[in-house]
């Protein structure tokens, strides 16, 4: 299992870069507040919803490539967490395990906060979404720091050859494409 650490680390970094880039793009469409939906999706016209959810609908249906970016962001996030779990299996000591468990916790919390931001639901006792957006960005920054620490603790001194990076990127993108084809109930779309 130890021989799989290096490709897993490359997939982790690639997924994180994809999440950061797609997240930066999605941040341009970020809004807060309530709005009555008047977009192209007929069944929801006239329904009051959060601006964040209306923005997600707009990105998905009206922005060219918006649905692809949203799916890449979501699938790369879940793939990131899955690879961390697989990476945890390869740990041999508690000292090696700690950064990966921390990374899994931060990543999972970041995914949960990210879903709450899009859903537009404030957690009980909190009005507005601005703190959730800030928490999402802060957790992403913390995840980046812990990823670097975990990667350095794993003993990776230098990156592999360019061909290895290209192959890992290709495998990651193929996995993301395959995972994005699976529907919410585990069926192929």
C-alpha positions in Angstrom: 0.0 0.0 0.0 3.0 2.3 0.6 3.7 2.4 -3.2 0.3 4.1 -3.7 1.1 7.1 -1.5 2.9 9.1 -4.2 0.0 8.9 -6.7 -2.5 9.5 -4.0 -0.6 12.6 -2.9 -0.5 13.9 -6.5 -4.3 13.3 -6.8 -4.9 15.2 -3.5 -2.9 18.2 -4.7 -4.6 18.1 -8.1 -8.1 17.9 -6.5 -7.2 20.8 -4.2 -6.0 23.0 -7.0 -9.2 22.2 -9.0 -11.3 23.0 -5.9 -9.5 26.3 -5.4 -9.7 27.4 -9.1 -13.4 26.5 -9.4 -14.2 28.0 -6.1 -12.5 31.3 -7.1 -14.7 31.3 -10.3 -17.9 30.5 -8.3 -17.1 33.3 -5.8 -17.8 35.8 -8.5 -21.4 34.8 -8.5 -21.8 34.7 -4.7 -24.6 36.8 -3.2 -26.5 36.8 0.1 -30.1 37.7 1.0 -33.5 36.6 -0.1 -35.0 36.9 -3.6 -38.1 35.8 -5.6 -36.8 33.5 -8.4 -37.6 34.7 -11.9 -35.1 32.5 -13.9 -35.6 30.1 -16.7 -36.6 27.1 -14.6 -40.4 27.3 -14.8 -41.4 25.2 -11.7 -39.5 27.6 -9.3 -40.6 30.9 -10.8 -42.2 33.1 -8.1 -40.7 31.0 -5.2 -38.9 32.9 -2.5 -35.4 31.6 -2.0 -31.9 32.7 -0.9 -29.9 34.6 -3.4 -27.1 32.0 -3.0 -29.5 29.3 -4.2 -30.8 31.5 -7.0 -27.2 32.2 -8.0 -26.5 28.5 -8.1 -29.5 27.9 -10.4 -28.3 30.8 -12.6 -24.8 29.4 -12.9 -26.2 26.0 -13.7 -28.7 27.0 -16.3 -27.6 30.4 -17.8 -23.9 30.7 -17.5 -21.9 28.9 -20.2 -19.9 26.1 -18.6 -21.3 27.0 -15.2 -22.8 23.6 -14.5 -19.5 22.0 -15.4 -17.6 24.2 -13.0 -20.1 23.5 -10.2 -19.8 19.8 -10.8 -16.0 19.9 -10.9 -16.0 21.8 -7.7 -18.3 19.3 -5.9 -16.8 16.1 -7.4 -13.2 17.3 -6.7 -14.1 18.1 -3.1 -15.6 14.6 -2.6 -12.7 12.9 -4.4 -10.3 14.9 -2.1 -12.0 13.4 0.9 -12.0 9.9 -0.5 -8.3 10.0 -1.3 -7.6 11.2 2.2 -9.4 8.2 3.6 -7.4 5.9 1.3 -4.2 7.7 2.4 -5.1 7.1 6.0 -5.1 3.3 5.4 -1.4 3.6 4.4 -0.3 5.3 7.6 1.9 3.2 9.8 2.1 5.3 13.0 0.0 7.7 15.0 2.4 10.5 14.2 1.8 9.9 10.4 -1.9 9.6 11.0 -2.5 12.9 12.8 -2.1 15.3 9.9 -4.3 13.2 7.6 -7.1 12.9 10.2 -6.9 16.7 10.7 -7.0 17.1 6.9 -10.0 14.8 6.7 -11.8 16.8 9.4 -11.1 20.2 7.9 -12.0 18.9 4.4 -15.3 17.4 5.6 -16.2 20.5 7.6 -15.4 22.6 4.5 -17.7 20.5 2.3 -20.5 20.8 4.9 -20.1 24.6 5.2 -19.9 24.9 1.4 -23.2 23.0 1.0 -24.9 25.2 3.5 -23.6 28.3 1.7 -25.3 27.1 -1.6 -28.4 26.0 0.1 -28.7 29.4 1.7 -29.8 28.2 5.1 -28.4 30.0 8.1 -27.6 27.7 11.0 -29.8 28.2 14.0 -29.0 31.5 15.9 -27.2 33.1 12.9 -28.7 35.5 10.5 -27.2 36.0 7.1 -24.6 34.0 5.3 -21.6 36.2 5.4 -20.0 34.3 8.3 -20.5 31.0 6.4 -18.7 32.4 3.4 -15.9 33.6 5.6 -15.8 30.2 7.4 -15.7 28.4 4.0 -12.7 30.5 2.9 -10.9 30.2 6.2 -11.4 26.4 6.2 -10.0 26.2 2.7 -6.9 28.1 3.8 -6.5 25.8 6.8 -6.9 22.8 4.6 -4.1 24.1 2.3 -1.8 24.5 5.3 -2.5 21.1 6.7 -2.2 19.5 3.2 1.3 21.0 3.0 2.2 19.8 6.5 0.9 16.3 5.8 2.6 16.2 2.5 6.0 17.2 4.0 5.6 14.8 6.9 5.0 12.0 4.4 8.6 12.5 3.3 8.1 13.9 -0.1 11.2 15.9 -0.8 10.8 16.6 -4.5 8.2 16.2 -7.2 8.5 13.4 -9.7 9.1 13.8 -13.4 6.8 15.9 -15.5 5.4 12.8 -17.2 4.3 11.4 -13.8 2.5 14.7 -13.0 0.8 14.6 -16.4 -0.3 11.0 -15.9 -1.6 11.8 -12.4 -3.5 14.8 -13.7 -5.0 12.7 -16.5 -6.1 9.9 -14.1 -7.5 12.5 -11.7 -9.6 14.2 -14.4 -10.8 10.8 -15.7 -11.8 9.9 -12.2 -13.6 13.2 -11.7 -15.4 12.7 -15.0 -16.4 9.2 -14.1 -17.6 10.3 -10.6 -19.6 13.2 -12.1 -21.6 10.7 -14.2 -23.0 9.0 -11.1 -26.3 10.4 -10.0 -27.4 11.2 -6.4 -28.7 7.6 -5.9 -25.6 5.8 -7.3 -27.1 5.4 -10.8 -25.4 6.5 -14.0 -27.0 9.6 -15.4 
